[in-house]
Amino acid sequence: MVLELCELLAELAERRASALTDCTTTTTTAVAQPADSNGENSDSSLPNTPLQTQQHTKLKLVPEAKRIVEQLVLYRRILYYLEYVFAQVKKAVSENRLKPTSIAKKRLTDCNALYHRCYIRLCQLSRLSRREDLLEPVGRHLSRVTANRLIFNYALDQCFAAEMDDYIGDLGLALRRYRAAITLIHGLCQHATTQYDKSLLSDCLRMIQDRHGTLWAHVAGSGCRARGDEIQRRISNVGLDSPLAPSSVTSR
């Protein structure tokens, strides 16, 4: 599960790199002086002349410094998890509790590749954060941005998207999103320190697991019914000349 969690966090970090991440729209209202028929501004001595207002809509993008900090904290969390995995694997091998099977080697190779990819990206972001115009805003955001909140919000986004997938009938994708949310929340449970956080995460995990289980049972039940209907159709479509038809059996 650790590798799956790290892959989800790497996906989240890549999304936070986009300038359009969490962008919002802002509307500004400007007051314009009405113009006369000659295209000139009307005389200000006319008190009853109505003023014209114009509204402009603009995109408000996430600041570069904040996006850098969000990626930094996420990549650091990924490296923390993977380093823990490497330490546990080394300990298990030294104690003869882990055998070098093909599956274990494959998983360890995947972890190593992900570690190097995230480490390289972390070094790039660290150099970028030391740019002169980013030093102050990066330091300010480092005191506010936490990996736990980013991960929790991402888990909620997965649940919202899963609900929409369920609504439009894409149950397979909905199940995958619920499983991703479960993995993310389960990872957060390991970092909860207060009783409130532990209770909140436990309740979230239980509700998501219940929803995933209900949807999985529905999908599995639909699959069983579909197979049963197919068998019934095949039986009903057996012709009279089929070896299974009673009339094809002659008495001797």
C-alpha positions in Angstrom: 0.0 0.0 0.0 2.9 2.4 0.6 3.9 2.4 -3.1 0.3 3.1 -4.1 0.2 5.9 -1.6 3.5 7.4 -2.9 2.3 7.2 -6.5 -0.9 9.1 -5.5 1.1 11.8 -3.8 3.4 12.1 -6.8 0.4 12.6 -9.0 -0.9 15.2 -6.6 2.5 17.0 -6.6 2.5 17.1 -10.4 -1.0 18.6 -10.4 0.0 21.3 -7.9 2.7 22.4 -10.4 0.1 23.7 -12.8 -0.5 27.4 -12.8 -4.2 26.7 -13.2 -4.4 24.7 -10.0 -7.3 25.9 -7.9 -7.6 29.0 -10.0 -10.6 31.2 -9.3 -12.3 34.1 -11.2 -12.5 37.6 -9.9 -14.9 40.3 -11.1 -14.0 43.9 -11.0 -16.4 46.8 -11.5 -15.3 50.0 -13.2 -17.3 53.2 -13.4 -17.1 54.9 -16.8 -18.1 58.5 -17.6 -20.9 58.5 -20.2 -20.0 60.1 -23.5 -22.2 62.4 -25.6 -23.1 62.0 -29.3 -19.8 63.5 -30.4 -17.8 60.8 -28.5 -16.7 63.3 -25.8 -17.4 63.0 -22.1 -20.7 64.7 -21.2 -20.6 67.9 -19.2 -20.0 67.2 -15.5 -22.6 69.9 -14.7 -25.4 67.6 -15.6 -26.2 65.9 -12.3 -28.9 63.6 -13.6 -26.7 61.9 -16.2 -26.4 58.2 -15.1 -22.9 56.7 -14.8 -22.0 53.6 -16.8 -20.5 50.5 -15.0 -18.4 47.9 -16.7 -17.6 44.5 -15.2 -14.4 42.6 -16.0 -13.7 39.0 -15.2 -10.2 37.8 -14.6 -8.5 34.5 -13.6 -6.8 34.5 -10.3 -4.0 32.0 -10.4 -2.2 30.4 -7.4 1.1 32.3 -6.7 4.2 30.6 -7.9 5.7 30.6 -4.4 2.8 28.7 -3.0 2.8 26.1 -5.8 6.5 25.5 -5.1 6.0 25.1 -1.4 3.1 22.7 -2.0 5.3 20.5 -4.2 8.2 20.7 -1.7 6.1 19.4 1.2 4.6 16.6 -0.9 7.9 15.3 -2.3 9.4 15.4 1.1 6.5 13.2 2.4 7.0 10.8 -0.5 10.7 10.4 0.2 10.0 9.9 3.9 7.7 7.0 3.1 10.0 5.4 0.6 13.0 5.7 3.0 11.0 4.0 5.6 10.2 1.2 3.1 13.9 0.8 2.3 14.8 0.6 5.9 12.2 -2.0 6.7 13.2 -4.1 3.7 16.8 -4.0 4.7 15.9 -5.1 8.2 13.7 -7.9 7.0 16.4 -9.3 4.7 19.0 -9.2 7.4 16.6 -11.1 9.7 15.8 -13.6 6.9 12.1 -12.6 7.0 12.0 -11.5 3.4 13.0 -13.6 0.4 14.2 -12.1 -2.9 11.1 -13.2 -4.9 10.4 -11.8 -8.3 7.4 -9.9 -7.0 9.4 -8.3 -4.1 12.2 -7.3 -6.6 9.7 -5.7 -8.9 8.0 -3.7 -6.1 11.4 -2.6 -4.8 12.5 -1.6 -8.3 9.4 0.5 -8.7 10.0 2.2 -5.3 13.6 2.9 -6.2 12.6 4.5 -9.6 9.9 6.6 -7.9 12.4 7.7 -5.2 14.9 9.0 -7.7 12.3 10.7 -9.8 10.9 12.6 -6.7 14.4 13.3 -5.4 15.4 15.0 -8.6 12.3 17.0 -8.7 12.8 18.0 -5.1 16.3 19.3 -5.8 15.0 21.3 -8.7 12.3 22.9 -6.6 14.8 23.6 -3.8 17.0 25.5 -6.2 14.1 27.4 -7.6 12.8 28.4 -4.1 16.2 30.2 -3.5 15.5 32.6 -6.3 15.8 36.1 -4.9 12.3 37.2 -5.7 10.9 34.0 -4.2 12.8 33.8 -0.9 10.4 35.9 1.2 7.1 34.4 -0.2 8.3 30.9 -0.1 9.3 31.3 3.6 5.9 32.8 4.3 4.0 29.9 2.7 6.3 27.3 4.3 4.8 28.3 7.7 1.2 27.8 6.4 1.2 24.9 3.9 1.1 21.4 5.2 1.2 18.1 3.4 -1.5 16.7 5.6 -4.1 19.3 4.5 -3.2 18.9 0.9 -3.6 15.1 1.1 -6.9 15.4 3.0 -8.3 17.8 0.4 -7.1 15.5 -2.4 -8.9 12.5 -0.8 -12.1 14.6 -0.6 -11.7 15.5 -4.3 -11.4 11.8 -5.1 -14.7 11.1 -3.3 -16.5 14.0 -5.0 -15.2 12.7 -8.4 -16.3 9.2 -7.5 -19.8 10.4 -6.8 -20.0 12.0 -10.2 -18.6 8.8 -11.9 -21.2 6.8 -10.0 -23.9 9.2 -11.2 -23.0 8.9 -14.9 -22.6 5.1 -14.6 -18.8 4.8 -14.7 -18.7 2.4 -11.7 -15.2 1.1 -12.4 -13.6 4.5 -12.2 -15.7 5.3 -9.2 -14.4 2.3 -7.4 -10.8 3.2 -8.3 -11.3 6.7 -6.9 -12.8 5.4 -3.7 -9.8 3.1 -3.3 -7.4 6.0 -3.8 -9.3 8.0 -1.2 -9.0 5.1 1.3 -5.3 4.8 0.7 -4.8 8.6 1.2 -6.8 8.7 4.4 -5.2 5.6 5.7 -1.8 7.2 5.2 -2.9 10.3 7.1 -4.0 8.2 10.0 -0.4 7.4 10.7 0.4 11.1 11.2 -2.6 12.0 13.4 -1.5 13.3 16.8 -4.6 14.8 18.4 -7.7 12.9 19.4 -9.8 15.1 17.2 -7.8 14.3 14.1 -7.8 10.6 14.9 -11.6 10.6 15.3 -12.1 12.7 12.2 -9.9 10.5 10.0 -11.4 7.3 11.5 -14.9 8.5 10.7 -13.9 9.5 7.1 -12.2 6.2 6.5 -15.2 4.3 7.8 -17.7 6.2 5.6 -15.5 5.9 2.4 -15.0 2.1 3.1 -18.7 1.7 3.5 -19.5 3.5 0.3 -16.8 1.5 -1.5 -18.1 -1.8 -0.1 -21.7 -0.9 -1.1 -20.7 0.0 -4.7 -18.5 -3.0 -5.0 -21.4 -5.3 -3.9 -23.6 -3.6 -6.4 -21.1 -4.1 -9.2 -20.4 -7.7 -8.2 -24.2 -8.5 -8.0 -24.8 -6.9 -11.4 -22.0 -9.0 -12.8 -23.5 -12.2 -11.4 -26.9 -11.4 -12.7 -25.5 -10.6 -16.1 -23.7 -13.9 -16.3 -26.9 -15.7 -15.2 -29.0 -13.9 -17.8 -26.4 -14.9 -20.5 -26.6 -18.6 -19.5 -30.4 -18.4 -19.5 -30.4 -17.0 -23.0 -28.0 -19.7 -24.3 -30.3 -22.4 -22.8 -33.4 -20.8 -24.3 -31.8 -20.5 -27.7 -31.0 -24.2 -28.0 -32.6 -25.4 -31.3 -34.7 -28.5 -31.8 -31.9 -30.0 -33.8 -29.4 -29.5 -31.0 -28.0 -32.5 -29.3 -29.5 -31.0 -26.1 -33.0 -31.0 -27.4 -35.3 -33.9 -26.2 -36.5 -34.6 -29.8 -33.0 -35.5 -30.9 -33.0 -38.5 -28.7 -34.5 -41.5 -30.5 -35.6 -44.7 -28.9 -34.0 -47.9 -29.7 
